[in-house]
Amino acid sequence: MAVTIAKATAKLGVVGGTVYFTAKEGLWGNSKETNDAYKRLKSKTLDEWLPASVDMKPSTSKKLVSKPLMQKKEETPAVKSQQPSQYNACVNTVFKTLADLPETVPVKVNSVVTYFKNLG
């Protein structure tokens, strides 16, 4: 019981600390604050984030984000031009299925009931 409470408290502390840290850094603000926080995170090294009492190997002083997180990918014109029609077809299928539910559900339920009756 005490171990469970200790685990829950530790998890809650980690989550609370993470939320506090991200709020302090500006990740929960508007897009400008978030962009500024990303730039700060990208510019700092691991040694700058950790307290001086933590003994680190020399190889860990690299930047936290060494590569750009977002890279511009090449556009595929054939796929991009089809996206609106594919999206519309998907939406139409979803709503057609929802509209047909009152007719299809009783038929499917009857087929399941018949299947289980034939098993017995």
Backbone torsions as a table, in degrees:
resi	resn	phi	psi	omega
1	MET	NA	-45.3	-179.1
2	ALA	-68.0	-34.2	179.3
3	VAL	-66.7	-40.7	179.3
4	THR	-62.7	-43.1	178.9
5	ILE	-65.6	-39.4	179.0
6	ALA	-65.1	-42.0	178.1
7	LYS	-63.3	-45.2	-179.9
8	ALA	-63.2	-40.4	178.7
9	THR	-65.1	-40.8	179.2
10	ALA	-65.0	-43.6	178.5
11	LYS	-63.2	-43.1	178.6
12	LEU	-63.0	-38.4	177.7
13	GLY	-65.1	-41.0	179.0
14	VAL	-65.3	-45.8	179.8
15	VAL	-64.3	-45.1	178.9
16	GLY	-62.3	-41.9	177.9
17	GLY	-64.8	-38.5	178.5
18	THR	-65.3	-45.4	178.8
19	VAL	-63.2	-43.1	178.9
20	TYR	-61.5	-47.1	-178.3
21	PHE	-62.5	-45.7	-178.8
22	THR	-67.1	-35.6	176.9
23	ALA	-67.8	-40.3	178.9
24	LYS	-64.4	-37.1	-180.0
25	GLU	-78.1	-13.3	175.8
26	GLY	97.3	15.7	-179.1
27	LEU	-73.0	-18.1	-178.1
28	TRP	-99.1	6.5	-179.2
29	GLY	-87.8	-154.0	179.0
30	ASN	-78.8	-179.5	-174.8
31	SER	-65.4	-31.5	179.3
32	LYS	-67.9	-43.6	178.2
33	GLU	-63.6	-40.6	179.2
34	THR	-65.3	-41.7	178.3
35	ASN	-64.0	-41.3	176.8
36	ASP	-62.7	-41.0	178.8
37	ALA	-63.9	-40.3	177.3
38	TYR	-62.1	-43.3	179.7
39	LYS	-63.9	-39.7	177.5
40	ARG	-64.0	-44.1	-180.0
41	LEU	-62.5	-41.3	-178.4
42	LYS	-68.6	-31.4	-175.4
43	SER	-83.7	-19.5	-176.7
44	LYS	-87.9	152.1	174.7
45	THR	-98.6	168.2	-179.3
46	LEU	-62.2	-35.8	179.4
47	ASP	-63.2	-32.1	179.1
48	GLU	-72.9	-27.1	-178.9
49	TRP	-82.7	-35.0	-175.8
50	LEU	-86.7	149.5	177.0
51	PRO	-68.2	160.6	-176.5
52	ALA	-65.8	-22.7	-176.9
53	SER	-74.6	-13.2	179.5
54	VAL	-85.7	121.6	-179.0
55	ASP	-86.6	119.0	-177.3
56	MET	-117.8	153.9	174.9
57	LYS	-74.7	152.4	-179.5
58	PRO	-60.6	-26.4	-175.7
59	SER	-74.0	-10.1	-176.8
60	THR	-93.2	10.2	-178.8
61	SER	-88.8	21.0	177.1
62	LYS	-74.1	164.3	176.3
63	LYS	-65.8	150.2	179.6
64	LEU	-64.8	-38.9	178.8
65	VAL	-117.1	100.1	-176.1
66	SER	-85.7	-30.1	179.3
67	LYS	-110.4	153.3	175.3
68	PRO	-62.0	136.4	-179.3
69	LEU	-72.1	-33.2	-178.9
70	MET	-115.3	122.3	176.6
71	GLN	-117.2	138.7	179.9
72	LYS	-74.8	124.4	-179.7
73	LYS	-95.9	156.3	177.6
74	GLU	-69.0	139.5	178.0
75	GLU	-81.6	145.6	175.6
76	THR	-108.1	101.1	-173.5
77	PRO	-59.1	-35.2	-178.0
78	ALA	-64.9	-40.6	-179.3
79	VAL	-74.7	-41.9	-177.0
80	LYS	-61.8	-37.6	-179.3
81	SER	-71.5	-22.9	-179.3
82	GLN	-88.6	-13.0	-174.4
83	GLN	-58.5	-47.0	-179.3
84	PRO	-60.9	-42.1	-179.0
85	SER	-69.2	-36.5	177.6
86	GLN	-67.4	-39.7	177.5
87	TYR	-63.3	-45.8	179.6
88	ASN	-62.7	-39.9	177.8
89	ALA	-63.7	-39.3	178.6
90	CYS	-64.8	-45.0	179.2
91	VAL	-63.2	-42.9	178.3
92	ASN	-61.8	-40.6	179.1
93	THR	-65.0	-42.1	-179.9
94	VAL	-62.2	-48.0	-177.6
95	PHE	-71.8	-30.3	175.6
96	LYS	-66.4	-42.0	177.9
97	THR	-62.4	-43.7	178.5
98	LEU	-64.1	-38.3	179.6
99	ALA	-69.5	-31.2	-178.8
100	ASP	-85.4	-5.5	-177.7
101	LEU	-55.7	-43.8	-178.8
102	PRO	-59.7	-28.9	178.1
103	GLU	-86.8	-37.0	-173.0
104	THR	-81.2	-30.8	-177.5
105	VAL	-64.0	-49.0	178.6
106	PRO	-60.7	-36.9	179.0
107	VAL	-64.2	-45.6	-179.9
108	LYS	-66.2	-40.7	178.8
109	VAL	-63.3	-43.6	178.7
110	ASN	-62.1	-38.6	179.7
111	SER	-68.2	-35.8	177.1
112	VAL	-67.9	-43.3	179.0
113	VAL	-62.2	-43.9	178.8
114	THR	-62.2	-40.7	178.7
115	TYR	-59.6	-47.2	-178.4
116	PHE	-71.6	-30.1	175.7
117	LYS	-66.8	-38.9	-179.1
118	ASN	-71.6	-23.2	176.5
119	LEU	-68.6	-35.4	-173.0
120	GLY	-88.4	NA	NA
